[in-house]
Amino acid sequence: MKLLIRILLTSILVMVITHFFPSIAYVDGFTTSIIVAVVLGLLNLFVKPILVLFTLPVTIFTLGLFLLVINAVIILLCTKLVDGFKVDGFLGALLFSIILSLSQSLVFAITGENK
């Protein structure tokens, strides 16, 4: 049940972010945002640990700031996999991932959906 609530909250946040920042990202509708939330969850579960492992020296050298680049790459992968979801370039993906991460942290802390 917690997983479904987290997916629903993430999809709402994706819709809100694309509504307030239309120059950064575009999503077709709510069903597309649900698909984006599921794909982002799967990419974060399976692909992100592999990317973090391969880029560990760079991540250590940059004191963890390279993880922002990895998050942006995950967002760009999601745009390639989901039709109806578009992010404008790498800088847009970086900004979208930062806004989504911060808003998820805030909403999950308020609703008590922490890990």
N, C-alpha and C positions, 0 to 999 in steps of 0.2 A: 504494500500500500504506500509506503514511503517513497518507493521508486516512482510510482505513478504521480504522486504529488510533486516530486522534484521535476519530473519531465513536464508536467503541466505548468509549473511555475517558470521553468526555463523557457518554455514556448511562449508564455505571456511576456516574459522579459525580452525575448527576441522580437516580438511584435512591437513592444513599446520602444525599444531602441531603434528599430527601423522606421517607426513613426516619427520620432523626434530628430533623427539624423538621416533623412532620406538621401543625402549626398554620400553617406558612407555605405549604406546597405539597403537592399530591397528584398522583400519577401512577398510572395503572391497572396497567401491567406493563412488562416489559422491552422489548417491541416498541414500546410507546408512548414509552418513554424514548429509543429509537433514533430514532423519528420526531421527537421533540422536539430531539434533537441535530442532526439534519439540517435541520430548520426553523430552529433558532437559527443554524446556520452560514449558511444562505441569507439570512436576515434581516440577519445581520451583514455579509454580502458585498454585498447590494444596497440595503437600506433604510438601514442605519446611516450610510453615507457621505453620503447625501442629507440625513438629519436633522442630521448634524454640520455640513454646509455651510450649511444654513438657520439653524442656531443658533450660528454661529461668533462673532458679537459677544457673545452671552450667555456662551458657553464661555470666551472670552478674559477677559471681565469677572469671571467667577467663578474664574479661574485653573485651569480644566479640571474643576472639580467638577460642572459641569452634565453632563459625560459620564456620571456616575452616573445622572442622571435619564434620559438617552437609553438607557442599558442597561436600566433598569427599564421603559421604554416598549417596548423590543424584547421583553422577557419577557412583558409584557402582550399584545403582538401575537401572540406564540407561543401564549398561552393561548386566544386567540380562534380561532386557526387549527387547533389540535390538539385533537381530542376526547379526553378522558381525562387531560388535563393541566390542573390548576387551581392558581392562585396567589391567595392572599387579599389583594386590594387592592394599592394602589400601594406601601405600605410593605413588604408581603410581597415584592413583585416587586423592590424595591430591595435588601432583605436577601438574597433568593435570588440576585440577580445578583452581589452582592458576594461571597457565599460561593462561588458557582460560579466566578467569575473567580479568586479566590485559590486555590481547590482545583485548578483547571485549571493555573494557573501552577506550583504545587507538584508536581503529578503529571507534567506535561510536562517539568519540569526534572529530575525523578528518572529518568524513562524515556528521556530524551534526545530527545523529540519536539518540541523547540523549532522555531519557524519559521525 
